[in-house]
Each structure stands twice: as C-alpha cells, then as structure tokens.
C-alpha cells in the first residue's frame, strides 16, 4: 500500500484471477474485499465498522490483500491524514 509513483505496478487482474488469488486468503481478507466491492473507497476505521472486525484484523486483511495486489490505497480527499482503500483493477 505504498504511495510511490516509481514502483512497478502489476497488470490489472481479471475477474477469474482475482477470485483465484482471493480464494487463498483468510476469511477476514475475503470479508474486507466483499465490503470494498459493495462500498469503496473506505478508510480502515470505516472498514472495521462495516465488517464488524477489529481494527487489527482489518489491518492484517488489508496487508494480505495488498500482498496479492488485490487492493490499492490513496489519501482521503476529506482528511489527508487518512488513507482510503479500494479494490485494484
């Protein structure tokens, strides 16, 4: 979830590849991905509220989704101190 513009970004994933990568992840990551599919972008706190998961679990899920290049982030337009997350692709 780095904001570096010089980083090599992987090619966007198609729906079948997205599902394949998601299948290998823990249930918390699947739930966070589903919440982002329905309503995004969301901050970590908003994801915790929507998913009813603890903040720490949401952070873990976002890290796992990021490792698989399934989620991206940017700074919030409403509050530049926060990052908001959305599904990659």
C-alpha positions in Angstrom: 0.0 0.0 0.0 2.8 2.3 -0.8 2.3 5.6 -2.5 5.4 5.6 -4.5 4.8 6.5 -8.1 8.0 4.9 -9.3 7.1 1.5 -8.1 6.3 -1.2 -10.7 2.6 -1.8 -10.6 1.4 -5.3 -11.7 -1.0 -5.5 -14.5 -4.7 -5.3 -13.5 -6.2 -8.7 -12.6 -9.2 -10.1 -14.4 -12.2 -11.5 -12.5 -11.1 -15.1 -12.7 -7.6 -14.3 -11.4 -9.0 -12.0 -8.7 -11.2 -14.9 -7.4 -8.2 -17.3 -7.6 -6.0 -15.1 -5.5 -8.8 -14.3 -3.1 -9.5 -17.9 -2.5 -6.1 -18.5 -0.9 -6.6 -15.7 1.6 -8.1 -15.9 5.1 -11.8 -15.2 5.8 -11.1 -11.8 7.1 -9.5 -10.7 3.9 -12.4 -12.1 1.9 -14.8 -10.2 4.1 -12.9 -6.9 3.7 -12.7 -7.5 -0.1 -16.5 -8.0 -0.2 -17.1 -4.8 1.8 -14.9 -2.9 -0.6 -16.7 -4.5 -3.5 -20.0 -3.1 -2.2 -18.8 0.3 -0.9 -15.5 1.9 -1.6 -13.3 3.7 -1.1 -13.3 3.3 2.7 -10.8 4.1 5.4 -9.5 1.4 7.8 -11.9 2.6 10.5 -14.8 2.6 8.1 -13.9 -1.0 7.0 -13.8 -2.0 10.7 -17.3 -0.5 11.3 -18.8 -2.0 8.1 -17.3 -5.5 8.6 -17.6 -5.6 12.4 -14.0 -6.8 12.5 -11.4 -5.4 15.0 -9.0 -2.7 13.6 -6.1 -5.1 14.0 -7.8 -7.8 11.9 -8.8 -5.3 9.2 -5.1 -4.1 9.1 -4.0 -7.7 8.7 -6.6 -8.3 6.0 -5.6 -5.2 4.1 -1.9 -6.3 4.2 -2.8 -9.7 2.9 -4.9 -8.2 0.1 -2.1 -5.8 -0.7 0.5 -8.7 -0.9 -1.7 -10.3 -3.6 -2.1 -6.9 -5.4 -5.9 -7.0 -4.9 -6.3 -3.7 -3.1 -4.9 -0.2 -3.6 -5.0 2.9 -1.5 -4.8 6.7 -1.7 -5.0 9.6 0.6 -8.5 10.7 1.5 -9.8 13.9 -0.1 -11.8 14.6 3.0 -9.0 14.0 5.5 -5.4 13.9 4.1 -4.3 12.1 7.3 -6.2 9.0 6.4 -5.8 6.5 3.6 -8.8 5.0 1.8 -8.8 1.6 0.3 -10.4 0.2 -2.9 -10.2 -3.0 -4.9 -7.4 -2.9 -7.5 -8.1 -3.4 -11.1 
